[in-house]
Amino acid sequence: MHISLDGVYRDGKVELVDPVPEGIGGRVIVTFVENTADVRLDERGIDREHAAQLRHRLAAFAEDWQRPEMDAYDAI
């Protein structure tokens, strides 16, 4: 199973934005990505309220996306 968590590397440590789900433990892989924190919503035709609504509506799918059997779709 693979679970991705958002975090920031600072002062020699990785600080996670969200808590690690209960029961998760083991090896990790840290991947450094380009800083995408400054997403210009207006360039995408989305205001803050619309973005908040989208996050709320898509949150219902998060549990399904993180199910172990969904890992099969990563190979496709």
C-alpha positions in Angstrom: 0.0 0.0 0.0 1.2 3.5 -0.8 0.0 6.6 1.1 1.2 10.1 0.2 1.3 12.8 2.8 2.1 16.5 2.2 5.0 17.9 4.1 7.9 20.4 4.2 11.6 19.7 4.6 13.0 22.3 7.1 16.1 22.4 9.3 17.0 18.8 8.5 13.6 17.4 9.3 10.4 16.5 7.4 7.4 18.2 8.9 4.1 16.7 7.8 1.1 18.9 7.1 -1.5 16.3 8.1 -1.2 13.6 10.8 -0.2 10.1 9.8 -3.2 7.8 9.7 -3.5 5.5 12.7 -1.8 2.1 12.3 0.6 3.3 9.6 4.3 2.6 10.1 7.3 1.3 8.3 9.7 2.5 5.6 9.2 5.8 3.8 10.4 7.4 0.6 10.8 11.2 0.5 10.4 12.9 -2.9 11.2 16.5 -3.3 8.8 18.3 -5.6 8.8 21.7 -7.1 7.1 24.3 -4.9 3.5 24.4 -6.1 2.1 26.2 -3.0 1.4 29.3 -5.0 -1.4 28.0 -7.3 -3.1 30.9 -9.1 -6.7 30.0 -8.8 -7.8 33.0 -10.8 -5.7 31.8 -13.7 -7.8 28.6 -13.6 -11.1 30.5 -13.4 -11.6 29.5 -9.7 -12.1 31.8 -6.8 -11.4 30.8 -3.2 -15.1 29.9 -2.4 -15.3 27.7 -5.5 -12.0 26.0 -4.5 -13.3 25.4 -1.0 -16.5 23.8 -2.4 -14.5 21.6 -4.7 -12.3 20.4 -1.8 -15.4 19.7 0.3 -17.1 17.8 -2.5 -14.0 15.7 -3.4 -13.3 14.8 0.2 -16.0 12.1 0.0 -13.8 10.2 -2.5 -10.6 10.4 -0.4 -11.3 7.2 1.6 -11.9 5.3 -1.6 -8.8 6.7 -3.3 -6.6 5.5 -0.4 -8.0 1.9 -0.3 -5.2 -0.7 -0.8 -7.1 -2.2 -3.8 -6.9 1.1 -5.6 -3.1 0.6 -5.9 -3.9 -1.5 -9.0 -4.8 1.7 -10.8 -1.3 3.1 -10.2 0.0 0.4 -12.6 -2.3 1.4 -15.4 
